[in-house]
Amino acid sequence: MKTPKLSAKKLKDQEALGDAIDKVLLASKPWQKTTKKVQKAGHKLRRLASYDAWMMYLSLEEIVNERAAVENGLLVRWAFEQGRRRRP
C-alpha cells in the first residue's frame, strides 16, 4: 500500500488527515504486529471480565482512541509546519 502525500489542504480537512494517518499505519508492519497483540489481549480480557466491566473498558478505550486521534493530528500538523519552515 502506498502512503499518501501530505498537503496543507489535507491538513485542514480532519477527515482527509485521518484517512492519511490510517493509510500510513495500515502500511506499517510494526503497527500491524502490535495491533495483533492488542487484539489478542482484548480477547483474553473479555473472557475474564464481567459484562459491566467489559462495557466500562470499551468506554475507556473509545475515549483513549479519540485522544490518540487528536494527538496524531496535532503531531502531523506540527511536523508538517516544521518541515515547511526548515526547507532550504
PDB file of N, CA, C and O in Angstrom:
ATOM      1  N   MET A   1       0.840  -1.172   0.000  1.00  0.00           N
ATOM      2  CA  MET A   1       0.000   0.000   0.000  1.00  0.00           C
ATOM      3  C   MET A   1       0.890   1.240   0.000  1.00  0.00           C
ATOM      4  O   MET A   1       1.811   1.354   0.808  1.00  0.00           O
ATOM      5  N   LYS A   2       0.610   2.148  -0.895  1.00  0.00           N
ATOM      6  CA  LYS A   2       1.401   3.370  -1.000  1.00  0.00           C
ATOM      7  C   LYS A   2       0.892   4.401   0.018  1.00  0.00           C
ATOM      8  O   LYS A   2      -0.313   4.621   0.144  1.00  0.00           O
ATOM      9  N   THR A   3       1.813   5.015   0.725  1.00  0.00           N
ATOM     10  CA  THR A   3       1.405   6.020   1.709  1.00  0.00           C
ATOM     11  C   THR A   3       1.091   7.339   1.007  1.00  0.00           C
ATOM     12  O   THR A   3       1.709   7.674  -0.004  1.00  0.00           O
ATOM     13  N   PRO A   4       0.134   8.080   1.543  1.00  0.00           N
ATOM     14  CA  PRO A   4      -0.294   9.327   0.895  1.00  0.00           C
ATOM     15  C   PRO A   4       0.695  10.463   1.116  1.00  0.00           C
ATOM     16  O   PRO A   4       1.496  10.444   2.051  1.00  0.00           O
ATOM     17  N   LYS A   5       0.618  11.437   0.245  1.00  0.00           N
ATOM     18  CA  LYS A   5       1.417  12.656   0.391  1.00  0.00           C
ATOM     19  C   LYS A   5       0.612  13.663   1.187  1.00  0.00           C
ATOM     20  O   LYS A   5      -0.609  13.738   1.050  1.00  0.00           O
ATOM     21  N   LEU A   6       1.289  14.434   2.016  1.00  0.00           N
ATOM     22  CA  LEU A   6       0.619  15.475   2.793  1.00  0.00           C
ATOM     23  C   LEU A   6       0.615  16.782   2.018  1.00  0.00           C
ATOM     24  O   LEU A   6       1.523  17.072   1.238  1.00  0.00           O
ATOM     25  N   SER A   7      -0.411  17.546   2.250  1.00  0.00           N
ATOM     26  CA  SER A   7      -0.508  18.886   1.684  1.00  0.00           C
ATOM     27  C   SER A   7      -1.177  19.770   2.728  1.00  0.00           C
ATOM     28  O   SER A   7      -1.833  19.274   3.644  1.00  0.00           O
ATOM     29  N   ALA A   8      -1.009  21.067   2.587  1.00  0.00           N
ATOM     30  CA  ALA A   8      -1.660  21.997   3.510  1.00  0.00           C
ATOM     31  C   ALA A   8      -3.174  21.810   3.461  1.00  0.00           C
ATOM     32  O   ALA A   8      -3.842  21.899   4.491  1.00  0.00           O
ATOM     33  N   LYS A   9      -3.714  21.554   2.285  1.00  0.00           N
ATOM     34  CA  LYS A   9      -5.162  21.347   2.134  1.00  0.00           C
ATOM     35  C   LYS A   9      -5.615  20.116   2.918  1.00  0.00           C
ATOM     36  O   LYS A   9      -6.641  20.150   3.597  1.00  0.00           O
ATOM     37  N   LYS A  10      -4.847  19.031   2.822  1.00  0.00           N
ATOM     38  CA  LYS A  10      -5.202  17.795   3.522  1.00  0.00           C
ATOM     39  C   LYS A  10      -5.141  18.000   5.041  1.00  0.00           C
ATOM     40  O   LYS A  10      -5.937  17.421   5.780  1.00  0.00           O
ATOM     41  N   LEU A  11      -4.202  18.818   5.498  1.00  0.00           N
ATOM     42  CA  LEU A  11      -4.075  19.068   6.933  1.00  0.00           C
ATOM     43  C   LEU A  11      -5.259  19.847   7.493  1.00  0.00           C
ATOM     44  O   LEU A  11      -5.575  19.726   8.676  1.00  0.00           O
ATOM     45  N   LYS A  12      -5.905  20.632   6.665  1.00  0.00           N
ATOM     46  CA  LYS A  12      -7.056  21.415   7.116  1.00  0.00           C
ATOM     47  C   LYS A  12      -8.342  20.592   7.162  1.00  0.00           C
ATOM     48  O   LYS A  12      -9.305  20.980   7.824  1.00  0.00           O
ATOM     49  N   ASP A  13      -8.358  19.473   6.472  1.00  0.00           N
ATOM     50  CA  ASP A  13      -9.537  18.604   6.399  1.00  0.00           C
ATOM     51  C   ASP A  13      -9.338  17.433   7.372  1.00  0.00           C
ATOM     52  O   ASP A  13      -8.566  16.514   7.097  1.00  0.00           O
ATOM     53  N   GLN A  14     -10.036  17.475   8.505  1.00  0.00           N
ATOM     54  CA  GLN A  14      -9.845  16.475   9.562  1.00  0.00           C
ATOM     55  C   GLN A  14     -10.046  15.050   9.040  1.00  0.00           C
ATOM     56  O   GLN A  14      -9.288  14.147   9.393  1.00  0.00           O
ATOM     57  N   GLU A  15     -11.053  14.850   8.211  1.00  0.00           N
ATOM     58  CA  GLU A  15     -11.325  13.511   7.690  1.00  0.00           C
ATOM     59  C   GLU A  15     -10.220  13.042   6.746  1.00  0.00           C
ATOM     60  O   GLU A  15      -9.780  11.895   6.816  1.00  0.00           O
ATOM     61  N   ALA A  16      -9.774  13.941   5.863  1.00  0.00           N
ATOM     62  CA  ALA A  16      -8.698  13.583   4.929  1.00  0.00           C
ATOM     63  C   ALA A  16      -7.409  13.281   5.690  1.00  0.00           C
ATOM     64  O   ALA A  16      -6.683  12.349   5.345  1.00  0.00           O
ATOM     65  N   LEU A  17      -7.128  14.067   6.720  1.00  0.00           N
ATOM     66  CA  LEU A  17      -5.933  13.826   7.527  1.00  0.00           C
ATOM     67  C   LEU A  17      -6.043  12.484   8.245  1.00  0.00           C
ATOM     68  O   LEU A  17      -5.081  11.716   8.279  1.00  0.00           O
ATOM     69  N   GLY A  18      -7.204  12.202   8.814  1.00  0.00           N
ATOM     70  CA  GLY A  18      -7.412  10.917   9.482  1.00  0.00           C
ATOM     71  C   GLY A  18      -7.234   9.748   8.532  1.00  0.00           C
ATOM     72  O   GLY A  18      -6.634   8.735   8.892  1.00  0.00           O
ATOM     73  N   ASP A  19      -7.755   9.886   7.312  1.00  0.00           N
ATOM     74  CA  ASP A  19      -7.585   8.828   6.307  1.00  0.00           C
ATOM     75  C   ASP A  19      -6.110   8.623   5.961  1.00  0.00           C
ATOM     76  O   ASP A  19      -5.651   7.491   5.810  1.00  0.00           O
ATOM     77  N   ALA A  20      -5.376   9.726   5.837  1.00  0.00           N
ATOM     78  CA  ALA A  20      -3.946   9.628   5.523  1.00  0.00           C
ATOM     79  C   ALA A  20      -3.195   8.934   6.655  1.00  0.00           C
ATOM     80  O   ALA A  20      -2.355   8.069   6.408  1.00  0.00           O
ATOM     81  N   ILE A  21      -3.492   9.309   7.882  1.00  0.00           N
ATOM     82  CA  ILE A  21      -2.837   8.677   9.037  1.00  0.00           C
ATOM     83  C   ILE A  21      -3.155   7.188   9.054  1.00  0.00           C
ATOM     84  O   ILE A  21      -2.264   6.367   9.269  1.00  0.00           O
ATOM     85  N   ASP A  22      -4.419   6.834   8.828  1.00  0.00           N
ATOM     86  CA  ASP A  22      -4.807   5.416   8.803  1.00  0.00           C
ATOM     87  C   ASP A  22      -4.027   4.646   7.746  1.00  0.00           C
ATOM     88  O   ASP A  22      -3.570   3.532   8.004  1.00  0.00           O
ATOM     89  N   LYS A  23      -3.869   5.224   6.564  1.00  0.00           N
ATOM     90  CA  LYS A  23      -3.148   4.543   5.488  1.00  0.00           C
ATOM     91  C   LYS A  23      -1.680   4.311   5.857  1.00  0.00           C
ATOM     92  O   LYS A  23      -1.114   3.261   5.552  1.00  0.00           O
ATOM     93  N   VAL A  24      -1.075   5.292   6.509  1.00  0.00           N
ATOM     94  CA  VAL A  24       0.323   5.145   6.940  1.00  0.00           C
ATOM     95  C   VAL A  24       0.430   4.022   7.975  1.00  0.00           C
ATOM     96  O   VAL A  24       1.326   3.182   7.897  1.00  0.00           O
ATOM     97  N   LEU A  25      -0.484   4.014   8.937  1.00  0.00           N
ATOM     98  CA  LEU A  25      -0.449   2.981   9.972  1.00  0.00           C
ATOM     99  C   LEU A  25      -0.697   1.594   9.382  1.00  0.00           C
ATOM    100  O   LEU A  25       0.005   0.639   9.716  1.00  0.00           O
ATOM    101  N   LEU A  26      -1.687   1.486   8.516  1.00  0.00           N
ATOM    102  CA  LEU A  26      -2.013   0.185   7.929  1.00  0.00           C
ATOM    103  C   LEU A  26      -0.867  -0.372   7.077  1.00  0.00           C
ATOM    104  O   LEU A  26      -0.767  -1.586   6.901  1.00  0.00           O
ATOM    105  N   ALA A  27      -0.018   0.486   6.556  1.00  0.00           N
ATOM    106  CA  ALA A  27       1.122   0.052   5.744  1.00  0.00           C
ATOM    107  C   ALA A  27       2.327  -0.343   6.606  1.00  0.00           C
ATOM    108  O   ALA A  27       3.322  -0.845   6.083  1.00  0.00           O
ATOM    109  N   SER A  28       2.243  -0.122   7.906  1.00  0.00           N
ATOM    110  CA  SER A  28       3.372  -0.350   8.811  1.00  0.00           C
ATOM    111  C   SER A  28       3.334  -1.761   9.397  1.00  0.00           C
ATOM    112  O   SER A  28       2.375  -2.133  10.075  1.00  0.00           O
ATOM    113  N   LYS A  29       4.369  -2.533   9.134  1.00  0.00           N
ATOM    114  CA  LYS A  29       4.467  -3.887   9.707  1.00  0.00           C
ATOM    115  C   LYS A  29       4.531  -3.857  11.238  1.00  0.00           C
ATOM    116  O   LYS A  29       3.841  -4.648  11.881  1.00  0.00           O
ATOM    117  N   PRO A  30       5.332  -2.977  11.843  1.00  0.00           N
ATOM    118  CA  PRO A  30       5.354  -2.935  13.310  1.00  0.00           C
ATOM    119  C   PRO A  30       3.972  -2.587  13.896  1.00  0.00           C
ATOM    120  O   PRO A  30       3.580  -3.139  14.924  1.00  0.00           O
ATOM    121  N   TRP A  31       3.250  -1.690  13.253  1.00  0.00           N
ATOM    122  CA  TRP A  31       1.910  -1.328  13.729  1.00  0.00           C
ATOM    123  C   TRP A  31       0.970  -2.530  13.616  1.00  0.00           C
ATOM    124  O   TRP A  31       0.181  -2.794  14.524  1.00  0.00           O
ATOM    125  N   GLN A  32       1.058  -3.249  12.506  1.00  0.00           N
ATOM    126  CA  GLN A  32       0.214  -4.435  12.322  1.00  0.00           C
ATOM    127  C   GLN A  32       0.504  -5.485  13.387  1.00  0.00           C
ATOM    128  O   GLN A  32      -0.414  -6.098  13.933  1.00  0.00           O
ATOM    129  N   LYS A  33       1.778  -5.685  13.677  1.00  0.00           N
ATOM    130  CA  LYS A  33       2.183  -6.670  14.688  1.00  0.00           C
ATOM    131  C   LYS A  33       1.657  -6.279  16.071  1.00  0.00           C
ATOM    132  O   LYS A  33       1.134  -7.119  16.802  1.00  0.00           O
ATOM    133  N   THR A  34       1.798  -5.021  16.416  1.00  0.00           N
ATOM    134  CA  THR A  34       1.312  -4.537  17.709  1.00  0.00           C
ATOM    135  C   THR A  34      -0.212  -4.626  17.785  1.00  0.00           C
ATOM    136  O   THR A  34      -0.765  -4.966  18.831  1.00  0.00           O
ATOM    137  N   THR A  35      -0.881  -4.326  16.692  1.00  0.00           N
ATOM    138  CA  THR A  35      -2.339  -4.404  16.659  1.00  0.00           C
ATOM    139  C   THR A  35      -2.816  -5.826  16.934  1.00  0.00           C
ATOM    140  O   THR A  35      -3.803  -6.020  17.644  1.00  0.00           O
ATOM    141  N   LYS A  36      -2.134  -6.811  16.387  1.00  0.00           N
ATOM    142  CA  LYS A  36      -2.491  -8.206  16.653  1.00  0.00           C
ATOM    143  C   LYS A  36      -2.330  -8.536  18.136  1.00  0.00           C
ATOM    144  O   LYS A  36      -3.147  -9.261  18.704  1.00  0.00           O
ATOM    145  N   LYS A  37      -1.287  -8.010  18.758  1.00  0.00           N
ATOM    146  CA  LYS A  37      -1.085  -8.234  20.191  1.00  0.00           C
ATOM    147  C   LYS A  37      -2.208  -7.594  21.004  1.00  0.00           C
ATOM    148  O   LYS A  37      -2.694  -8.183  21.970  1.00  0.00           O
ATOM    149  N   VAL A  38      -2.615  -6.395  20.613  1.00  0.00           N
ATOM    150  CA  VAL A  38      -3.703  -5.700  21.305  1.00  0.00           C
ATOM    151  C   VAL A  38      -4.992  -6.509  21.183  1.00  0.00           C
ATOM    152  O   VAL A  38      -5.709  -6.690  22.167  1.00  0.00           O
ATOM    153  N   GLN A  39      -5.282  -6.991  19.989  1.00  0.00           N
ATOM    154  CA  GLN A  39      -6.499  -7.776  19.776  1.00  0.00           C
ATOM    155  C   GLN A  39      -6.488  -9.055  20.611  1.00  0.00           C
ATOM    156  O   GLN A  39      -7.500  -9.420  21.209  1.00  0.00           O
ATOM    157  N   LYS A  40      -5.365  -9.719  20.647  1.00  0.00           N
ATOM    158  CA  LYS A  40      -5.247 -10.960  21.420  1.00  0.00           C
ATOM    159  C   LYS A  40      -5.460 -10.689  22.912  1.00  0.00           C
ATOM    160  O   LYS A  40      -6.170 -11.433  23.587  1.00  0.00           O
ATOM    161  N   ALA A  41      -4.850  -9.635  23.413  1.00  0.00           N
ATOM    162  CA  ALA A  41      -5.018  -9.285  24.829  1.00  0.00           C
ATOM    163  C   ALA A  41      -6.467  -8.888  25.118  1.00  0.00           C
ATOM    164  O   ALA A  41      -7.000  -9.211  26.180  1.00  0.00           O
ATOM    165  N   GLY A  42      -7.101  -8.188  24.176  1.00  0.00           N
ATOM    166  CA  GLY A  42      -8.503  -7.815  24.352  1.00  0.00           C
ATOM    167  C   GLY A  42      -9.410  -9.032  24.449  1.00  0.00           C
ATOM    168  O   GLY A  42     -10.329  -9.062  25.269  1.00  0.00           O
ATOM    169  N   HIS A  43      -9.156 -10.035  23.616  1.00  0.00           N
ATOM    170  CA  HIS A  43      -9.954 -11.264  23.669  1.00  0.00           C
ATOM    171  C   HIS A  43      -9.774 -11.976  25.013  1.00  0.00           C
ATOM    172  O   HIS A  43     -10.738 -12.496  25.573  1.00  0.00           O
ATOM    173  N   LYS A  44      -8.560 -12.000  25.521  1.00  0.00           N
ATOM    174  CA  LYS A  44      -8.303 -12.617  26.827  1.00  0.00           C
ATOM    175  C   LYS A  44      -9.022 -11.854  27.933  1.00  0.00           C
ATOM    176  O   LYS A  44      -9.648 -12.456  28.806  1.00  0.00           O
ATOM    177  N   LEU A  45      -8.931 -10.536  27.891  1.00  0.00           N
ATOM    178  CA  LEU A  45      -9.589  -9.719  28.910  1.00  0.00           C
ATOM    179  C   LEU A  45     -11.101  -9.911  28.873  1.00  0.00           C
ATOM    180  O   LEU A  45     -11.739 -10.000  29.922  1.00  0.00           O
ATOM    181  N   ARG A  46     -11.670  -9.973  27.696  1.00  0.00           N
ATOM    182  CA  ARG A  46     -13.123 -10.134  27.566  1.00  0.00           C
ATOM    183  C   ARG A  46     -13.600 -11.401  28.250  1.00  0.00           C
ATOM    184  O   ARG A  46     -14.657 -11.409  28.881  1.00  0.00           O
ATOM    185  N   ARG A  47     -12.825 -12.477  28.128  1.00  0.00           N
ATOM    186  CA  ARG A  47     -13.213 -13.742  28.768  1.00  0.00           C
ATOM    187  C   ARG A  47     -13.168 -13.653  30.287  1.00  0.00           C
ATOM    188  O   ARG A  47     -13.874 -14.395  30.969  1.00  0.00           O
ATOM    189  N   LEU A  48     -12.348 -12.757  30.826  1.00  0.00           N
ATOM    190  CA  LEU A  48     -12.187 -12.643  32.278  1.00  0.00           C
ATOM    191  C   LEU A  48     -13.117 -11.622  32.929  1.00  0.00           C
ATOM    192  O   LEU A  48     -13.358 -11.683  34.135  1.00  0.00           O
ATOM    193  N   ALA A  49     -13.630 -10.700  32.151  1.00  0.00           N
ATOM    194  CA  ALA A  49     -14.369  -9.565  32.707  1.00  0.00           C
ATOM    195  C   ALA A  49     -15.877  -9.813  32.707  1.00  0.00           C
ATOM    196  O   ALA A  49     -16.413 -10.509  31.844  1.00  0.00           O
ATOM    197  N   SER A  50     -16.541  -9.225  33.696  1.00  0.00           N
ATOM    198  CA  SER A  50     -18.000  -9.239  33.710  1.00  0.00           C
ATOM    199  C   SER A  50     -18.522  -8.332  32.598  1.00  0.00           C
ATOM    200  O   SER A  50     -17.766  -7.560  32.009  1.00  0.00           O
ATOM    201  N   TYR A  51     -19.790  -8.431  32.324  1.00  0.00           N
ATOM    202  CA  TYR A  51     -20.396  -7.593  31.279  1.00  0.00           C
ATOM    203  C   TYR A  51     -20.201  -6.111  31.599  1.00  0.00           C
ATOM    204  O   TYR A  51     -19.786  -5.342  30.732  1.00  0.00           O
ATOM    205  N   ASP A  52     -20.496  -5.704  32.837  1.00  0.00           N
ATOM    206  CA  ASP A  52     -20.374  -4.289  33.215  1.00  0.00           C
ATOM    207  C   ASP A  52     -18.929  -3.808  33.124  1.00  0.00           C
ATOM    208  O   ASP A  52     -18.664  -2.700  32.656  1.00  0.00           O
ATOM    209  N   ALA A  53     -17.998  -4.646  33.572  1.00  0.00           N
ATOM    210  CA  ALA A  53     -16.581  -4.269  33.496  1.00  0.00           C
ATOM    211  C   ALA A  53     -16.144  -4.147  32.037  1.00  0.00           C
ATOM    212  O   ALA A  53     -15.381  -3.246  31.690  1.00  0.00           O
ATOM    213  N   TRP A  54     -16.626  -5.052  31.182  1.00  0.00           N
ATOM    214  CA  TRP A  54     -16.264  -5.002  29.766  1.00  0.00           C
ATOM    215  C   TRP A  54     -16.822  -3.742  29.113  1.00  0.00           C
ATOM    216  O   TRP A  54     -16.129  -3.106  28.319  1.00  0.00           O
ATOM    217  N   MET A  55     -18.052  -3.373  29.428  1.00  0.00           N
ATOM    218  CA  MET A  55     -18.656  -2.157  28.873  1.00  0.00           C
ATOM    219  C   MET A  55     -17.880  -0.916  29.320  1.00  0.00           C
ATOM    220  O   MET A  55     -17.678   0.015  28.539  1.00  0.00           O
ATOM    221  N   MET A  56     -17.449  -0.912  30.579  1.00  0.00           N
ATOM    222  CA  MET A  56     -16.655   0.213  31.068  1.00  0.00           C
ATOM    223  C   MET A  56     -15.316   0.275  30.353  1.00  0.00           C
ATOM    224  O   MET A  56     -14.846   1.356  29.998  1.00  0.00           O
ATOM    225  N   TYR A  57     -14.705  -0.879  30.142  1.00  0.00           N
ATOM    226  CA  TYR A  57     -13.439  -0.922  29.412  1.00  0.00           C
ATOM    227  C   TYR A  57     -13.621  -0.378  27.993  1.00  0.00           C
ATOM    228  O   TYR A  57     -12.798   0.404  27.517  1.00  0.00           O
ATOM    229  N   LEU A  58     -14.690  -0.788  27.323  1.00  0.00           N
ATOM    230  CA  LEU A  58     -14.930  -0.314  25.955  1.00  0.00           C
ATOM    231  C   LEU A  58     -15.136   1.199  25.920  1.00  0.00           C
ATOM    232  O   LEU A  58     -14.680   1.869  24.993  1.00  0.00           O
ATOM    233  N   SER A  59     -15.821   1.735  26.928  1.00  0.00           N
ATOM    234  CA  SER A  59     -15.998   3.191  27.014  1.00  0.00           C
ATOM    235  C   SER A  59     -14.650   3.889  27.189  1.00  0.00           C
ATOM    236  O   SER A  59     -14.369   4.898  26.543  1.00  0.00           O
ATOM    237  N   LEU A  60     -13.830   3.338  28.067  1.00  0.00           N
ATOM    238  CA  LEU A  60     -12.494   3.900  28.289  1.00  0.00           C
ATOM    239  C   LEU A  60     -11.665   3.825  27.016  1.00  0.00           C
ATOM    240  O   LEU A  60     -10.995   4.793  26.654  1.00  0.00           O
ATOM    241  N   GLU A  61     -11.703   2.694  26.339  1.00  0.00           N
ATOM    242  CA  GLU A  61     -10.924   2.524  25.113  1.00  0.00           C
ATOM    243  C   GLU A  61     -11.357   3.523  24.038  1.00  0.00           C
ATOM    244  O   GLU A  61     -10.522   4.047  23.301  1.00  0.00           O
ATOM    245  N   GLU A  62     -12.656   3.781  23.950  1.00  0.00           N
ATOM    246  CA  GLU A  62     -13.153   4.742  22.962  1.00  0.00           C
ATOM    247  C   GLU A  62     -12.598   6.143  23.233  1.00  0.00           C
ATOM    248  O   GLU A  62     -12.212   6.856  22.306  1.00  0.00           O
ATOM    249  N   ILE A  63     -12.564   6.528  24.510  1.00  0.00           N
ATOM    250  CA  ILE A  63     -12.033   7.845  24.875  1.00  0.00           C
ATOM    251  C   ILE A  63     -10.529   7.911  24.612  1.00  0.00           C
ATOM    252  O   ILE A  63     -10.034   8.916  24.103  1.00  0.00           O
ATOM    253  N   VAL A  64      -9.809   6.860  24.951  1.00  0.00           N
ATOM    254  CA  VAL A  64      -8.357   6.817  24.722  1.00  0.00           C
ATOM    255  C   VAL A  64      -8.060   6.886  23.228  1.00  0.00           C
ATOM    256  O   VAL A  64      -7.131   7.578  22.811  1.00  0.00           O
ATOM    257  N   ASN A  65      -8.844   6.171  22.422  1.00  0.00           N
ATOM    258  CA  ASN A  65      -8.644   6.212  20.968  1.00  0.00           C
ATOM    259  C   ASN A  65      -8.947   7.590  20.403  1.00  0.00           C
ATOM    260  O   ASN A  65      -8.259   8.056  19.494  1.00  0.00           O
ATOM    261  N   GLU A  66      -9.966   8.239  20.932  1.00  0.00           N
ATOM    262  CA  GLU A  66     -10.277   9.609  20.496  1.00  0.00           C
ATOM    263  C   GLU A  66      -9.115  10.546  20.817  1.00  0.00           C
ATOM    264  O   GLU A  66      -8.735  11.381  19.996  1.00  0.00           O
ATOM    265  N   ARG A  67      -8.558  10.403  22.011  1.00  0.00           N
ATOM    266  CA  ARG A  67      -7.403  11.223  22.395  1.00  0.00           C
ATOM    267  C   ARG A  67      -6.218  10.949  21.470  1.00  0.00           C
ATOM    268  O   ARG A  67      -5.532  11.883  21.054  1.00  0.00           O
ATOM    269  N   ALA A  68      -5.973   9.687  21.146  1.00  0.00           N
ATOM    270  CA  ALA A  68      -4.862   9.334  20.254  1.00  0.00           C
ATOM    271  C   ALA A  68      -5.060   9.942  18.867  1.00  0.00           C
ATOM    272  O   ALA A  68      -4.099  10.385  18.238  1.00  0.00           O
ATOM    273  N   ALA A  69      -6.299   9.962  18.393  1.00  0.00           N
ATOM    274  CA  ALA A  69      -6.570  10.565  17.082  1.00  0.00           C
ATOM    275  C   ALA A  69      -6.273  12.060  17.107  1.00  0.00           C
ATOM    276  O   ALA A  69      -5.713  12.599  16.152  1.00  0.00           O
ATOM    277  N   VAL A  70      -6.645  12.731  18.191  1.00  0.00           N
ATOM    278  CA  VAL A  70      -6.346  14.160  18.330  1.00  0.00           C
ATOM    279  C   VAL A  70      -4.832  14.366  18.394  1.00  0.00           C
ATOM    280  O   VAL A  70      -4.296  15.257  17.735  1.00  0.00           O
ATOM    281  N   GLU A  71      -4.153  13.547  19.181  1.00  0.00           N
ATOM    282  CA  GLU A  71      -2.693  13.643  19.289  1.00  0.00           C
ATOM    283  C   GLU A  71      -2.026  13.450  17.934  1.00  0.00           C
ATOM    284  O   GLU A  71      -1.142  14.218  17.553  1.00  0.00           O
ATOM    285  N   ASN A  72      -2.454  12.425  17.210  1.00  0.00           N
ATOM    286  CA  ASN A  72      -1.854  12.159  15.889  1.00  0.00           C
ATOM    287  C   ASN A  72      -2.028  13.346  14.955  1.00  0.00           C
ATOM    288  O   ASN A  72      -1.083  13.752  14.280  1.00  0.00           O
ATOM    289  N   GLY A  73      -3.231  13.901  14.916  1.00  0.00           N
ATOM    290  CA  GLY A  73      -3.484  15.060  14.067  1.00  0.00           C
ATOM    291  C   GLY A  73      -2.618  16.246  14.444  1.00  0.00           C
ATOM    292  O   GLY A  73      -2.053  16.908  13.573  1.00  0.00           O
ATOM    293  N   LEU A  74      -2.511  16.517  15.736  1.00  0.00           N
ATOM    294  CA  LEU A  74      -1.676  17.629  16.201  1.00  0.00           C
ATOM    295  C   LEU A  74      -0.214  17.422  15.828  1.00  0.00           C
ATOM    296  O   LEU A  74       0.453  18.346  15.362  1.00  0.00           O
ATOM    297  N   LEU A  75       0.277  16.209  16.034  1.00  0.00           N
ATOM    298  CA  LEU A  75       1.685  15.931  15.736  1.00  0.00           C
ATOM    299  C   LEU A  75       1.985  15.976  14.246  1.00  0.00           C
ATOM    300  O   LEU A  75       3.040  16.464  13.841  1.00  0.00           O
ATOM    301  N   VAL A  76       1.070  15.474  13.429  1.00  0.00           N
ATOM    302  CA  VAL A  76       1.284  15.519  11.977  1.00  0.00           C
ATOM    303  C   VAL A  76       1.290  16.967  11.501  1.00  0.00           C
ATOM    304  O   VAL A  76       2.139  17.358  10.701  1.00  0.00           O
ATOM    305  N   ARG A  77       0.345  17.757  11.992  1.00  0.00           N
ATOM    306  CA  ARG A  77       0.310  19.169  11.585  1.00  0.00           C
ATOM    307  C   ARG A  77       1.576  19.895  12.029  1.00  0.00           C
ATOM    308  O   ARG A  77       2.148  20.681  11.274  1.00  0.00           O
ATOM    309  N   TRP A  78       2.004  19.626  13.256  1.00  0.00           N
ATOM    310  CA  TRP A  78       3.211  20.262  13.792  1.00  0.00           C
ATOM    311  C   TRP A  78       4.431  19.871  12.938  1.00  0.00           C
ATOM    312  O   TRP A  78       5.226  20.730  12.556  1.00  0.00           O
ATOM    313  N   ALA A  79       4.569  18.579  12.645  1.00  0.00           N
ATOM    314  CA  ALA A  79       5.717  18.119  11.865  1.00  0.00           C
ATOM    315  C   ALA A  79       5.685  18.713  10.452  1.00  0.00           C
ATOM    316  O   ALA A  79       6.728  19.090   9.917  1.00  0.00           O
ATOM    317  N   PHE A  80       4.520  18.797   9.859  1.00  0.00           N
ATOM    318  CA  PHE A  80       4.392  19.372   8.526  1.00  0.00           C
ATOM    319  C   PHE A  80       4.833  20.829   8.541  1.00  0.00           C
ATOM    320  O   PHE A  80       5.593  21.254   7.671  1.00  0.00           O
ATOM    321  N   GLU A  81       4.371  21.591   9.512  1.00  0.00           N
ATOM    322  CA  GLU A  81       4.754  23.001   9.622  1.00  0.00           C
ATOM    323  C   GLU A  81       6.250  23.162   9.872  1.00  0.00           C
ATOM    324  O   GLU A  81       6.877  24.070   9.328  1.00  0.00           O
ATOM    325  N   GLN A  82       6.819  22.287  10.689  1.00  0.00           N
ATOM    326  CA  GLN A  82       8.268  22.346  10.940  1.00  0.00           C
ATOM    327  C   GLN A  82       9.036  22.118   9.636  1.00  0.00           C
ATOM    328  O   GLN A  82      10.023  22.804   9.366  1.00  0.00           O
ATOM    329  N   GLY A  83       8.590  21.170   8.840  1.00  0.00           N
ATOM    330  CA  GLY A  83       9.236  20.882   7.580  1.00  0.00           C
ATOM    331  C   GLY A  83       9.126  22.039   6.600  1.00  0.00           C
ATOM    332  O   GLY A  83      10.068  22.315   5.857  1.00  0.00           O
ATOM    333  N   ARG A  84       7.997  22.707   6.593  1.00  0.00           N
ATOM    334  CA  ARG A  84       7.806  23.847   5.694  1.00  0.00           C
ATOM    335  C   ARG A  84       8.712  25.010   6.110  1.00  0.00           C
ATOM    336  O   ARG A  84       9.214  25.737   5.253  1.00  0.00           O
ATOM    337  N   ARG A  85       8.919  25.187   7.394  1.00  0.00           N
ATOM    338  CA  ARG A  85       9.757  26.290   7.878  1.00  0.00           C
ATOM    339  C   ARG A  85      11.229  26.028   7.652  1.00  0.00           C
ATOM    340  O   ARG A  85      12.009  26.973   7.529  1.00  0.00           O
ATOM    341  N   ARG A  86      11.627  24.781   7.595  1.00  0.00           N
ATOM    342  CA  ARG A  86      13.046  24.429   7.545  1.00  0.00           C
ATOM    343  C   ARG A  86      13.541  24.106   6.145  1.00  0.00           C
ATOM    344  O   ARG A  86      14.704  23.740   5.976  1.00  0.00           O
ATOM    345  N   ARG A  87      12.708  24.230   5.165  1.00  0.00           N
ATOM    346  CA  ARG A  87      13.161  23.924   3.786  1.00  0.00           C
ATOM    347  C   ARG A  87      14.226  24.907   3.360  1.00  0.00           C
ATOM    348  O   ARG A  87      14.139  26.100   3.651  1.00  0.00           O
ATOM    349  N   PRO A  88      15.237  24.401   2.666  1.00  0.00           N
ATOM    350  CA  PRO A  88      16.325  25.292   2.211  1.00  0.00           C
ATOM    351  C   PRO A  88      15.860  26.226   1.113  1.00  0.00           C
ATOM    352  O   PRO A  88      16.644  27.036   0.619  1.00  0.00           O
TER     353      PRO A  88
END
